[in-house]
Amino acid sequence: MIEEQHAPDAQRRSIPPTTVGSPLVKRIAIAALLIPILLLAAYVGLLLALPCVVVSIVLGLREWYRMLEHDAYQPDALIGLIAALGFCAAAVVQITLHVDVSGLVLCGSIMLLLVRGMQGRQQRRLVDQALTLMGACYIGWLMSHHLLLLGLQTPLNPGWLDALQLSAGAAWLYFAFGVNWMHDATAFFVGRRWGRRSIAPRISPQKTWEGFAGGMLGSIGMALLSVPLYGLPVSLPVAAMMGTAGGVAAFFGDLAVSWVKRQFGLKNTGNLLPGHGGLLDRVDSLLFSIPLIYYLVLLEMRIG
């Protein structure tokens, strides 16, 4: 998330950042590269979105396990990867066969981790296996909701972008992306200009109540704009509620990664993206907001 600025390098361990250009310029450059890829993947559909999600899961899980190893934990990376990709496969099964097998993946993953923990002369610590499973769920299961949201089939009303012939799933995914990105952008600029009161000084001192309020206004405004833009079949009050929920989830998603990094004494989750750190530094707010919006859309479809 753009809003966050980190403590001095002397206080945290980190791979040395690149010195070319300001951090804001780097962030804008990375966003200009990644956002079109995400939008194109959603537009094309599962054929392109699936490999994008798989690659993101692999890279994100790698960062998670490297952070654990920094703090002397020994994650079972192989089983964790199998479990994370299993959640992704479960999402595809749910989209194509309309059967939810994510519980089966979770059950199998727990069993495998417990069995692996008991094997060998030097048995694995329970905490290592638990953190392995947490990474698989936190990254694999949450990221798989990108596919689930893309696979939604709801009727669309006439919209301003009808010429694009978006699928219903792509329209909802664009909605979620827009809510998230607008929250990030407005929170950053409002916090930078008017931010005074820190929300969580021990976790992320640069996050302010003023920035949070600006982010919420941005996410709600984007949610309201998305209804006529994509022809979403929801009322404006419902869209505003979804935008509010998505904005709050985006904030806590970012705060969660900040807390994890502080637990491990790290400045960033990796160095994959110049100006952003690792992949998890970039998608942190999406990890919570995409699943929440997905379930809110499902709920609206059932009771709306």
N, C-alpha and C positions, 0 to 999 in steps of 0.2 A: 504494500500500500504506500502511496507517495508521501502521505503526511508524516510518516515516522522519520525522525532523525535519531542517530544512535549516539551513545556515550563515546568519549574519546577512545582511540585505539589502545591506549595504554591500559585501559580497564578491561578490555576484552580481547580474546584471541580471534584472529581473522586472517584470511589470506590477503596480502597487501593489495589494495585497490589500484586500478589504473589511474594515471594522473592526467590523462588527456581530456580536457573539457570539464565543465562544471557538472556536479551531480544531477542538476535539473535537466541539463541538455542531454546527458546520457539516458536519463529516464524517459525523456520524450522520444529519443531515437529508438530505444528498445520498444516502447509502446507503439511507435509508428511501424515497427517491423512485426510485432506479435499480434496486434489487434486485427489487421487484415487477414492473417492466417486463421485466427479463431473464427472470424466472421465467414470466411470462405468455407472452412470445414463445416460450420453449421448449415450453410447454404447448400453445399453439395449433399450433405446427409451422412448417414452412418458409414458409408464407404470411405470417406476421408476423416470423419470425426473419430472413428474407432482407433486407427493408428495414432492419431494425435493424442488421444487419451492414454493409450498404452505407453507411448513414449514419455508422456508427462508422469505417469505412475512410476515407471522405472527410474526416471531421473529424480523425482521427488523422494522415492523410497531410499534411493542411494544417499541422498542428502540426510535423510532421517537417521539412517544407520551409521553414517559417518559422524553425526553429532553424538550419537550414543557411544561410539568408540572413543571419541574425544574425552569422555568422562569415565572411561575404563569399563563400560558395559560391553557385553559380548552378544549382540543380537544374532539370532538364527536367520541370516539374510535370505537363504534359499527358501525356507518355508514361508518367510514373510513375503517374498516376491510371488510365490505360488498362490498364497492367500489373496494378495492384492489383485493379481491378475484374475483370480477366480471370481472376485466381486465384479470385475469388468465383464467377464464372460457371463455371469449371472444377469447382468443388465441387458446383454444382447439376447439372452434366452427370454427374459421378461418382455422385451420389445417384440420379438418374433413369435414366441409361442404363448405369450400372456400367462406365464407361470413364474412366480417369484421363488427362486431357489437360493436367494442370498443367505437365508437361514441355514441351508445345507452347507454352503461354503463356510460360514462362521463355525458351525459345529465341527466340520472336518478339519478346519484350521486349528481349533483348540485341541482336538484329539492329536493331530500330528505334532503340535508343539509340545504337548505333555509327553508323548512317546519319545520324541527326540530328546527331551530334557532328561529322561531316565536312562538313555543309552550311554554306553561308554564308561570307562573307569572314572573319568572326571565329569561328573554329571553337571549339566547346566543349571545355573541359578534360576529360580522361579521368576525373579524380577527381570532377568534377561528375556525369558520367554514371554512374559507379560508385555514388556516394552516392544518386543517384536510384533506381537499381535496388535498392539495399539497403533503402531506405524502402518500395518496393513489396513486396519480399519480407517484410521485418520486420513490416509492418502488414497488407498485403493477404493474403499467403499464410498467415501465422500466424492471422489473424482468420478466414480461411475455414474453419479447422478447427472453429469453433463449428458451422458448418453440417454438416460431415462427421460430427461426433460426434452431432449431432441426427438425422442420416440413418441411423445404425446400426440394423440390424434383428437383434436377438438375442432369444431366448426369455427371458421373465421368470418367476421363481418367485413364488408367493404372497407378498405383502408387506403391511406395515401400512397402506400408503396405496393399496391396491387400489381403494378407492372413487373415487379421482381418475381412474382409467383412463388412466394415463400411458402414452405410447408408450415403447418400449425406448430410443429415442434421447433422449427427454426425461428418462428416468430416469438415463441415463448423464451427460447434461449437468448435471442437478441434482447428481449425485455429484461431478462436477468442480468445479462452483460451490461446493458445500459444503466440499470439501477446501481449496479456495483461500481462501474467506472465513474459515473457521475458523482456518487458518494465520495469516492477517492479524490477526485479532482477538486470538488468544492470544499471538502474538508481540508485539503492541503492549502488552497489559496485563502480561505477564510481564516484558518488557523495561523497561517503565516502573517496575515495582515492584522488580525484583531485578537489572536489567541493570547490569553493572559492566565487563565486558571487551568492548571494541569488536572487531568482526570485520574491518571495512575502514575504518579511520580516515581514510584519504585520500579515500575515495569517499563514504561515508555514516557519519559518526562515531557516530550514534545507534543504529546496528544492533549488537546485542550477541549474544554467544554464548548468554547466558541467554534472550534473547528468541527466538533461533533455535530453541533446544531446546524452549521453550514452544510455538512455532509448529508444530514437528514433532509434538509430542504431540497438539496440536489437530487437525492434518490426519489423522494416523493414527486418532485416536478417531472423527473424523467419517466416515472411510472405513469403519471397522468398523460404525458405526451405520447407514450407508447400505445395507448388504447386506440386513438384514431390513426396513428402512424401505421400500425400493423393490423388493425381491425380485430383486436383481441376481444373475445366475447365476455367481457366483464364490465360492470358499471364503474364509474369513476371513483366512488367511495371504496369499492373493493380493490381497485388498482392502487389507490392511495394506501390502503392497509398493507397490501403486498409490498409496496415501495418502502413503507416504514419498517416492516419486518426484515426486508432484504437489507436495508441500510444498517439496522441494528446488528444483524448477523454478520455483515461485512466488517463492522467495527470490531466485534468480538473475535472474528476470525483472525484479523490482523493482530489484535492484542494477545491472542493465544500464542501465535508464533513468536511475538516479542517476549512473552513470558518463558517459553521454551528456550529461546536463545540465552536469556539471562540465567536460566537454570544451569546451562552448560558453559556459561562464560564466553559466549560467542557473539561477535558483532553481526554476522549474517549466517545463513544456512549453507552457503556455498559461494562460488565465484563464477557460476555459469553465465550470468547476465550482468555485464558492466553497468554500474549505476544502480542495480537492483540487488546485487548479491546472488543468491541462489534462486532456483525455481520456486521454492516455497516462499521466499520473500515476495515474489511477484503474485502468486496465486492464493496467498493466505486468506484474503477476504472472500474469495470465491468459494473456498472449501466449505464454509458454513452457509453462505447466502444461496448458492445454487440448490442444495438439497432442501432448504427451507421453502424456497419459492416453488420447487417441484411439488412438495406435499401440500402446500397451500392451493396450488392449481388443482391437484387431485381432489382436495376437499371441496373446492368451489364447483368442480364438475359434478360431484355427488349431490351437493345440497343446493346448488345455484339454480 
